[in-house]
């Protein structure tokens, strides 16, 4: 949603993004006709964008593993310890030198609290 306020003695300002109903009601009450609202229906789901489709096509179980490990601020060694394996195994999986088994994918999904599909 995009809200634009144009009123004398106030510099124009724009609020863009998710706006709570409470905040929107406040803006309507104080700025009335000086405010325009672009409908949420004018937005596009990010999954429908060409950018997302290109990025998604490049995602692999290996890149997802590296992404979620780094997002969790975990080293390869720390992840290996949690899985009861060696750091080299994690490195090999992240660099596509070793596949991720279904059993290991389930454990990774549990550790990172994501869908198992991310690692299969």
Order of alpha helices (4+ residues) and beta strands (2+ residues): beta-beta-alpha-beta-alpha-alpha-alpha-alpha-alpha
